[in-house]
Amino acid sequence: MLSAIHNFLNGMSPTASVIISIAFMLFFGFAMTRLTKLLRLPNVTAYIITGILLGPYCLSLVPASVIEGMDFLSDIALSLIAFSTGEFFRLSVLKKNGIRVLVITLFEACVASIAIFVLAFFILKLQFAFSIVLAALAAATASASTMMTIKQTGARGDFVNTLLQVVAIDNLVALLAYSVAISLAVAYNSGEPILAEDILLPLLANLAVLILGGVFGFFMKALLTKKRSTDNRLIVSLALLFAFCGICTILDISPLLGCMSMGTVYINLTNDEKLFKQLNYFSPPLLLLFFVRSSLNFRLDALFSAVGSIGNAPLIVVGLLYFAVRIAAKYAGAFFGCLCAGKPAKVRNYMGLALIPQAGVAIGLAAMGARTLGGEMGIALETIILASSILYELVGPACAKLSLYLSGSYSDTLEDLVTVENVDETGKKKTEVALLIERIQKIQEHIPPAVTSHKENEDAFTEAAEEQYTHIHTKYPPRRFRK
């Protein structure tokens, strides 16, 4: 049955094959989220599993030609993720706690990268090029799971504010580390001696991309005027993002840092949160295709064998050790970073637990790294990151919720949620029923409207569509035909 479907897809015209394959990826990705939802797992886990099942190493329902032709998705997905991340780099927020947050971020990211490099190169005796790129990817943190947990629990306070800023800057550090690491890896594989310019040139290139992204942010602000119709706002913003992504691809530079800069400049110039909500509602199908496409090349058999081009250790051993060591290093780095930044005990003791998840940016960078390194080394890199991402998404949200609870950022105890006086105005002690009623009334006053982030994105997108519909029918009213 499966072989018949595979032969049928391969026998189609290229256009039909691409369309049917995309339909498979979208439908099965959605269907898998129904199962992971029952297990309270994030959608990213469902998408990765879907790609593994549809790929050539399992059910083989997506032809190899389609997989190769969709290679551009990683660049586009990274652009959208990075632009959305730029929304959290508000200067007004960064000025309050910027230096302390930067210290914490540098500690937790650098300790994780150093620990993984020591593990891979010195302990497991893996190739230098592979070890240094894997170490750079260890710095990245997936922000989606942590932010979702914060919204679900309604957590707030110094711990939450610090965590949000650390997560926002964390991937910036990871990108810079990756840029240097991939350049060193390419130089090492070429057999040429590693020079100082192999480190400086990537940093200068990323600085140039950062500036260019800021310029694009100014362009976006100038083009998205108040008179611009809502559908054209979406069109222009996507056009600028894709154009910038294309320029970076031509120069063989990751668009992540520049798109982050574009989003940062735009939000600080306009304070226009609505555009980010519209893009967030538009992007899920693209992100689904990106994660499914990334995991289509996942090789289950490769996990249980050693890849000669990187070393003698089986990838399953490398992956499990990477998973465990990165968690320990993230926790230790965050602890000492908070200690140096003068953060209280409740912040430094539990910050590391909230930095465990790793998916979006790491998977995107792994896909780009696999494309650059090529061969068995590239496949091994992507296999380890995808396998560990599944594990991180299994434990990450629970650890994030635990860190919020232990830090006192939220509580399930009614007495901890609100404070009420035990006596009334006359000095008489209130009854337990009266105290309960007063607490409930105070909680109701502080409950925000029951609108999730996804609902806000949907409302923004729907409102834009309705405004455009009204605009068109006002300007071009439908003609009435005479009898």
Salt bridges, closest charged atoms under 4 A:
ASP71 OD1 - ARG293 NH2 3.33
ASP71 OD2 - ARG371 NH1 3.18
ASP75 OD2 - ARG371 NH1 3.40
GLU108 OE1 - LYS330 NZ 2.57
ASP158 OD1 - LYS343 NZ 3.17
ASP170 OD1 - LYS330 NZ 3.48
ASP272 OD2 - ARG233 NH2 2.50
GLU273 OE2 - ARG90 NH2 2.74
ASP301 OD2 - ARG299 NH2 3.25
GLU438 OE1 - LYS430 NZ 2.62
GLU456 OE1 - LYS277 NZ 3.88
ASP459 OD1 - LYS455 NZ 2.84
GLU463 OE2 - LYS274 NZ 3.04
GLU467 OE2 - LYS274 NZ 3.69
